[in-house]
Amino acid sequence: MTQINQLPVAVTGATGAQGGATARALLGAGRPVRALTRDTGSPAAARLAALGAQVVHADFDEPATLAAALDGAGALFAMSTPFGADLDTEVRQGAALLDTAAAAGVRHVLFTSAANADRSTGIPHFDTKQRIEQHLAGLDLPWTVIGPAAFLENYANDWTLPFLRAGVFHLPMPPGVPLPVIAAETIGAFAAHVLTHPDAYTGRRIDIASQWCTGDQIAAAIAAASRRPIRFEEVPLTVVETYSEDLAAMFRYFREPGLDIDTDGLHAAHPDIAWQSLEAWAAARSWDL
C-alpha cells in the first residue's frame, strides 16, 4: 500500500447514496475512511461506523468543522448538491470545501459531478458543477472528476414509487430513446478505484455509465423484479416544467443533443469494475409495490 493509501480518505455525503457507496467500497478495499456528516448520530452514520469508518461531524457552512475533518486526510471524495439549498449555495459550499482541502494539504481530490457538465449544458444544476470543476482546476491540487449518468436510484424514490404501485413508470423521455444509467454502488466502486490509483487518474475527467436504457426497458426490469405489471408512459416536458424548470432543462438536454458516453470503451478500459446492469440493480432491490 502506497503512502497516500495509508492515510484516511475523507468522504463527503457519506450518509447519502454516492458517498455511502464510496465509503463502503473503500472500506471493502481496506482503505481507512473518514465519513463526513452533519449528523453523526444518524442510522446511516452508525452503519458506516460498524463497518470501520471514522465518523466525524462536518458542515459546509461551518469552516472550522471542515478544516478539522480534512486535517491529516490523504484524499477527498467531494460532492455537491443544490437540493435542499440553492444553486449559488452549492457553488459557494463546493468551492469552500475544495479550498479547505488545498489548505489542509490533501493529496488528491475526486469530485463527482455530472455527465457532460463540463459542456455548458444550460442545465442549472449541471452548470453549478461546471463552476466547481473550474474552481478545482484552478487550485494547486491533484484532482480527478467523474461525471455519473442518470442515477438508477431515481427510479425507486418517493416520487416514483406511488406511480409504480399504480402500474406505471413515468419518464420525460420519448419511447425508444435511451438514457445512460448507473447505480450508486457502481459510482462508489469506480470512485474507490480512482482513489486507490490516484496517479493514473490525476488531471482526468471521466463520464461514467453502466448501460443505455429506454423507458420501456426500465419498466420491464422493474416489472420483472417486483413481479407486477408495469408499463412505461412518457411525461410531457410541459408537465415537468410545472414542477421544476431545472429538471425540464435536464430532460430537454437528454433528448437533444443528449449524453454521449461511450460505455463500451469505458468498460473495456476498466474491466475490474463491476458495471451493475439495470436488471441486476432492479433484482437486488426489495420493491414495496
Secondary structure, 3 states (H helix, E strand, C coil): CCHHHHCCEEECCCCCHHHHHHHHHHHHCCCCEEEEECCCCCHHHHHHHHHCCEEEECECCEHHHHHHHHCCCCEEEEECCCCCCCHHHHHHHHHHHHHHHHHHCCCEEEEECCCCHHHCCCCHHHHHHHHHHHHHHCCCCCEEEEEECEEHHHHHCCCCHHHHHCCEEEECCCCCCCEEEECHHHHHHHHHHHHHCHHHHCCEEEEECCEEECHHHHHHHHHHHHCCCCEEEECCHHHHHHHCHHHHHHHHHHHCCCCCCCHHHHHHHCCCCCCCCHHHHHHHCCCCC
